[in-house]
Amino acid sequence: MATSTTLDTVWEKVFERYKETWLWYEQWVSKNPTTVAQVENTFRMLSYMIAGRFEDSQVMSELIFAASNLLVLFHDNIFRKSLEIFKSNIDLSQAKLMQWVTVISYIEVFIELAASRIGGEFTRWTMILLVQIFKSILRLILLFKYKSGIQKPIAVSPVRREDIKVASETDDTHEDTDLSTRLSSSLSKGDLEKSQLEEHPTEKVFKGKRYGRTVRTLKSAPPLNQRTWKLPNDNIEISKLKVSSESTVLGKRRIIGESIHIIRPLIHCILVYS
């Protein structure tokens, strides 16, 4: 009895320690997006560096590359949880399915190489077929049940670390003070009108209705020698960083076309394997 009580106490302490460590790690990741990005890039570069160095280097390289992508996905979940601006209003079960599709997309090449190394061509094609069946089923569920519309190759797009830095700085700036209060108390009428125009640069960017991509309008383009790939007023375009959960509305023909596109890899595998 005493032994059982001691084990329960030890388990509770370990669990509490785990919760504290996890909370600390979430806070550290949220506050240091630049450092996190450097760690992620280091893992990715390591996968490139070891390729061709030893006998099984191709499999190990792909394993590290897949792990780096999974690490990015893991950190993205922390960023979306901690920063309100990156949260999405999609259904929780749909989000989980999208996460699974993304994970499979990241590890499918490693599974193929590992299967080929362990069991030869038969095992390789068997694993490829199983992976494609599983991924096609998930994508078809997203298409027909959740009306996901046209799906991206990677179901959950990675969050740009530059956007995270901008969003974090904005959250720190507006944490204790309301924007309208500060503007009315510290700016003159002319400055207020100018700031309002800056906060709503509706004429400087255009957001596509189908894919949600934000691009610069021709009117807002600077001279040729000063043009960059950045959007105008990138430091205040916070509203453009929000996750768009709007799906493309598809008609009957487009749904059939999207279904064929989803099962296309599966059909290819069956024909090649047979």
C-alpha positions in Angstrom: 0.0 0.0 0.0 2.8 2.4 0.9 4.6 1.5 -2.3 1.5 2.3 -4.4 1.1 5.7 -2.6 4.8 6.5 -3.2 4.4 5.6 -6.9 1.3 7.8 -7.2 3.2 10.7 -5.6 6.2 10.3 -7.9 3.9 10.1 -10.9 2.1 13.3 -9.9 5.4 15.1 -9.5 6.6 13.9 -12.9 3.3 14.9 -14.5 3.5 18.4 -12.9 7.1 18.8 -14.0 6.0 17.8 -17.5 3.2 20.4 -17.6 5.5 23.1 -16.4 8.2 22.2 -19.0 5.6 22.1 -21.7 4.1 25.5 -20.7 7.6 27.0 -20.6 8.4 25.6 -24.1 5.1 27.0 -25.6 5.9 30.4 -24.2 9.5 30.2 -25.4 8.4 29.2 -28.9 5.8 32.0 -29.0 8.2 34.7 -28.0 11.2 33.6 -30.1 10.0 32.9 -33.7 13.3 33.9 -35.2 15.3 31.5 -33.1 12.7 28.8 -33.7 13.1 29.4 -37.5 16.9 29.1 -37.2 16.5 25.7 -35.4 14.1 24.4 -38.1 16.4 25.6 -40.9 19.4 23.9 -39.2 17.6 20.5 -39.2 16.7 21.0 -42.9 20.2 21.9 -43.8 21.5 18.9 -41.9 19.4 16.6 -44.1 21.1 18.1 -47.2 24.6 17.8 -45.7 24.5 14.1 -44.9 23.0 13.0 -48.2 25.5 10.7 -50.0 27.9 10.6 -47.0 27.4 6.9 -46.1 25.5 3.8 -47.2 22.0 4.6 -45.8 22.5 8.3 -46.0 19.5 8.8 -48.4 17.1 7.2 -45.9 18.6 9.1 -43.0 18.6 12.3 -44.9 14.9 11.9 -45.8 14.1 11.0 -42.2 15.7 14.2 -40.9 14.0 16.3 -43.6 10.6 14.8 -42.7 11.4 15.4 -39.0 12.2 19.0 -39.7 8.8 19.4 -41.5 7.0 17.8 -38.6 8.8 20.1 -36.2 7.6 23.1 -38.3 4.0 21.7 -38.1 4.4 21.2 -34.4 5.6 24.8 -33.8 2.8 26.1 -36.1 0.2 24.6 -33.8 1.8 26.4 -30.9 1.8 29.7 -32.8 -1.8 29.3 -33.8 -2.7 28.5 -30.2 -0.8 31.4 -28.6 -1.4 34.1 -31.2 -5.1 34.9 -31.8 -4.4 36.3 -35.3 -3.4 32.9 -36.7 -6.4 31.0 -35.3 -9.0 29.5 -37.7 -12.7 28.9 -37.3 -12.8 25.5 -39.1 -14.3 22.5 -37.5 -12.0 20.7 -35.0 -12.5 17.3 -36.7 -11.7 18.8 -40.1 -8.6 20.4 -38.7 -7.4 17.0 -37.4 -8.0 15.4 -40.8 -6.0 18.2 -42.4 -3.2 17.6 -39.9 -3.1 13.9 -40.7 -3.0 14.6 -44.5 -0.1 17.0 -43.9 1.8 14.5 -41.7 1.4 11.8 -44.4 2.6 14.2 -47.1 5.7 14.9 -45.0 6.7 11.3 -44.3 5.5 9.4 -47.4 8.9 9.7 -49.2 10.7 8.4 -46.1 8.2 5.5 -45.8 8.9 4.6 -49.5 12.7 4.7 -49.1 12.7 2.8 -45.8 10.3 0.1 -47.2 12.5 -0.3 -50.3 15.6 -0.6 -48.1 14.0 -3.2 -45.8 11.9 -5.4 -48.1 12.8 -4.5 -51.7 10.5 -3.4 -54.5 7.4 -5.5 -53.5 7.4 -3.9 -50.0 8.1 -0.5 -51.4 5.1 -0.6 -53.8 2.9 -2.1 -51.2 3.6 0.8 -48.8 3.2 3.4 -51.5 -0.2 1.9 -52.3 -1.3 1.8 -48.7 -0.2 5.4 -48.1 -2.0 6.7 -51.2 -5.2 4.8 -50.2 -5.1 6.3 -46.8 -4.4 9.8 -48.0 -7.0 9.6 -50.8 -9.7 8.5 -48.3 -8.9 11.5 -46.0 -8.9 13.9 -48.9 -12.3 12.6 -50.2 -13.7 12.9 -46.7 -12.6 16.5 -46.6 -14.1 17.1 -50.0 -17.5 15.5 -49.6 -18.2 15.8 -45.9 -16.5 19.1 -45.0 -16.9 20.8 -48.5 -13.2 21.7 -48.5 -13.2 22.6 -52.2 -9.9 22.7 -54.1 -7.3 21.2 -51.8 -3.6 22.2 -51.6 -0.8 19.7 -52.0 0.0 20.4 -48.3 -3.3 20.6 -46.4 -2.0 22.8 -43.6 0.2 25.5 -45.0 3.2 26.5 -42.8 3.0 29.8 -41.0 5.6 32.3 -42.2 7.9 33.1 -39.4 8.1 36.8 -40.6 4.4 37.1 -40.1 4.7 35.6 -36.6 7.3 38.3 -35.7 5.0 41.1 -37.0 2.0 39.7 -35.1 4.0 39.3 -31.9 5.2 42.8 -32.0 1.7 44.1 -32.6 0.3 42.0 -29.7 3.0 43.5 -27.4 2.2 47.0 -28.6 -1.5 46.8 -28.1 -1.5 44.6 -25.0 -2.6 47.2 -22.4 -3.7 50.2 -24.5 -6.6 50.5 -26.9 -5.6 51.8 -30.4 -8.4 54.3 -30.7 -7.7 55.8 -27.3 -4.1 56.3 -28.0 -4.8 57.9 -31.4 -7.4 60.3 -30.1 -5.2 61.5 -27.3 -1.8 61.7 -29.0 -2.4 62.6 -32.6 -3.7 65.7 -34.3 -6.6 65.6 -36.7 -4.3 65.5 -39.7 -2.2 62.7 -38.2 -5.3 60.8 -37.3 -6.6 60.9 -40.8 -3.2 59.7 -42.1 -3.1 56.8 -39.6 -6.6 55.7 -40.5 -5.6 55.6 -44.2 -2.5 53.5 -43.3 -4.6 51.1 -41.2 -7.0 50.4 -44.1 -4.8 50.2 -47.2 -7.6 48.7 -49.3 -6.3 50.2 -52.5 -2.7 48.9 -52.0 -3.3 45.2 -52.0 -5.8 42.8 -53.6 -6.9 39.4 -52.2 -7.9 36.8 -54.7 -11.3 35.2 -54.1 -10.4 31.7 -55.1 -7.1 31.0 -53.4 -7.0 33.9 -50.9 -3.5 35.1 -52.1 -2.7 38.7 -51.4 -0.9 40.7 -54.1 0.1 44.3 -54.6 -2.0 46.4 -56.9 -0.4 48.3 -59.8 -1.2 51.7 -58.4 0.8 50.9 -55.2 3.9 49.7 -57.1 7.0 51.7 -56.3 9.7 52.6 -59.0 11.4 49.7 -60.6 14.7 50.3 -58.8 12.9 50.2 -55.4 10.6 47.2 -55.9 10.7 44.2 -53.6 8.5 41.1 -53.1 7.1 42.5 -49.8 3.6 43.9 -49.6 3.2 47.7 -49.0 3.0 48.7 -45.4 4.0 45.2 -44.4 4.4 46.2 -40.7 0.7 47.1 -40.4 -0.9 44.6 -42.7 -1.8 42.5 -39.7 -5.3 41.8 -40.9 -3.9 40.0 -43.9 -2.1 37.5 -41.7 -5.3 35.9 -40.5 -5.9 32.3 -41.6 -8.5 32.1 -44.3 -10.8 29.1 -43.8 -13.1 29.9 -46.7 -13.3 27.0 -49.1 -13.8 27.2 -52.8 -17.5 26.5 -53.7 -17.5 23.7 -56.3 -20.2 22.7 -58.7 -21.0 19.1 -59.6 -18.5 19.0 -62.5 -15.7 20.6 -60.4 -16.4 18.1 -57.6 -16.0 15.2 -60.0 -12.8 16.8 -61.4 -11.4 17.3 -57.9 -12.3 13.7 -57.0 -10.4 12.4 -60.0 -7.4 14.7 -59.1 -7.4 13.2 -55.5 -7.4 9.6 -56.6 -5.0 10.1 -59.5 -1.9 9.0 -57.6 -3.9 5.9 -56.4 -4.8 5.0 -60.0 -1.2 5.5 -61.1 0.1 3.2 -58.4 -2.5 0.5 -59.2 -1.6 0.6 -62.9 2.1 0.6 -62.3 2.0 -2.1 -59.7 -0.3 -4.4 -61.8 
